[in-house]
Amino acid sequence: MAQTTDHSKHSTRSPDWLQEYIHSPKKKQKLYRKTLMIVVLSQIFGGAGIATGVTIGALLAQDMLGTDQYAGIPAALFTLGSAVAAMLVGRISQRYGRRFGLSVGFLAGGIGAIGVIISAVIHHLPLLFVSLLVYGAGTATNLQARYAGTDLAHSSQRATAVSIALIATTFGAVAGPNLIAIMGQYAESIGVPALAGPFILSAVAFILAGLILLFFLRPDPLIVAKAIEELKKKGEQHQTTLAFETPDMKKKEIVIGATIMILSQLVMVAIMTMTPIHMTHHGHGLREVGWVIGIHIAAMYLPSVITGILVDRIERIAMAIASGITLLISGILAAASPPDSMFLLTIALALLGLGWNFGLISGTALIVDATTFSNRAKTQGSVDVFIALAGASGGALSGMVVAYSSYATLSLGGALLSLLMIPMVFWARNSSNRRKGQ
């Protein structure tokens, strides 16, 4: 209780160091740029931690369980773990700031990766499952780090700020899957199963990301942004601006943004999870799997700068429609691609990543637009819970769908689900037009 009270007083009294940022736009802009640099650096390591586990998790489970039917369980577990972590990281960030919330999440992800390695060495399935849950904290934190860049951004810069954070993830996310073979060889040289090797990289990457944020994300951007907003609330101009927006309008934007991201995540995780299994069943090796998933993850993050600019300059809703259409094409192409065609499968997975990118950035911008700093981090964490649960559902069901039907059926099902996004965003556009006409 004492901590909460002290924190509250700390915010309302606005100490000298905080006053400097409140009353100096130049210092605020400098802190904004510094925050983006720190987030970018942490995301490079965070991306490597996520991509490695996502790529090899299903194969590790397949090896330890001895069946393909439950190969989607790893994705389900670490996305379920990320759901819990998203809520906790969001609440911790709301109360204590981004620095503490994000660093705790990444460090927990690193501990989970270490647990996966140990479980593979001693072949202990319960420990594997628990460790994958904890490992999910890294996934949740990597996603929530995108919000840190928006705390001090102008409304016309928000999607661009998100995109800068995401594109930084590309460097680690692309390198991770392509280091699978090397990490496997290294693991075997020290007596660790080859499939657990990539999690060594995950552990190191997540822990480094957490330490970077813990030591360098100062002053905390969310605490500074809260203080600035509190000052603005006292002004008549800010009150006039708020008069044009009702709570119902903001709630609708939150629901729309969340739905876009949930559907994007569900479709992407379901198809991506079973692609390595699909490929290995048809004679492709770990190097080919790493290449396809690496291209997929590059498409998830690399276009972010362009996507962010488009979302800021064109329209959030238009890019959400583009997301639905791209995911639709991806699902159809994945279903129609011959199993031995690396080219077509790579294109399908690249489009899958691109559609996810469009959906995540447009949905994130809608959430930020519809929230204030008094509830932003908490709301963002709650939304990310549902995103993670969607990923968990996609990961768990994907293995069963493929086991009882086929990879093509799974891909077509994802294509049909992505269609739900289009009527949702058209409904949002019509509602917005009616409000303008009033």
Sequence and secondary structure as in RCSB ss.txt:
>XXXX:A:sequence
MAQTTDHSKHSTRSPDWLQEYIHSPKKKQKLYRKTLMIVVLSQIFGGAGIATGVTIGALLAQDMLGTDQYAGIPA
ALFTLGSAVAAMLVGRISQRYGRRFGLSVGFLAGGIGAIGVIISAVIHHLPLLFVSLLVYGAGTATNLQARYAGT
DLAHSSQRATAVSIALIATTFGAVAGPNLIAIMGQYAESIGVPALAGPFILSAVAFILAGLILLFFLRPDPLIVA
KAIEELKKKGEQHQTTLAFETPDMKKKEIVIGATIMILSQLVMVAIMTMTPIHMTHHGHGLREVGWVIGIHIAAM
YLPSVITGILVDRIERIAMAIASGITLLISGILAAASPPDSMFLLTIALALLGLGWNFGLISGTALIVDATTFSN
RAKTQGSVDVFIALAGASGGALSGMVVAYSSYATLSLGGALLSLLMIPMVFWARNSSNRRKGQ
>XXXX:A:secstr
 HHHHHHHHHHHH  HHHHHHHS HHHHHHHHHHHHHHHHHHHHHHHHHHHHHHHHHHHHHHHHHS STTTTHHH
HHHHHHHHHHHHHHHHHHHHH HHHHHHHHHHHHHHHHHHHHHHHHHT HHHHHHHHHHHHHHHHHHHHHHHHTT
TT  TTTHHHHHHHHHHHHHHHHHHHHHTHHHHHHHHHHTT  GGGHHHHHHHHHHHHHHHHHHHH  S HHHHH
HHHHHHHHTSHHHHHHHTT  HHHHHHHHHHHHHHHHHHHHHHHHHHHHHHHHHHHTT  HHHHHHHHHHHHHHH
HTTHHHHHHHHHHT HHHHHHHHHHHHHHHHHHHHHS TT HHHHHHHHHHHHHHHHHHHHHHHHHHHHT  TTT
HHHHHHHHHHHHHHHHHHHHHHHHHHHHHS HHHHHHHHHHHHTTHHHHHHHHHHHHHHHHH 
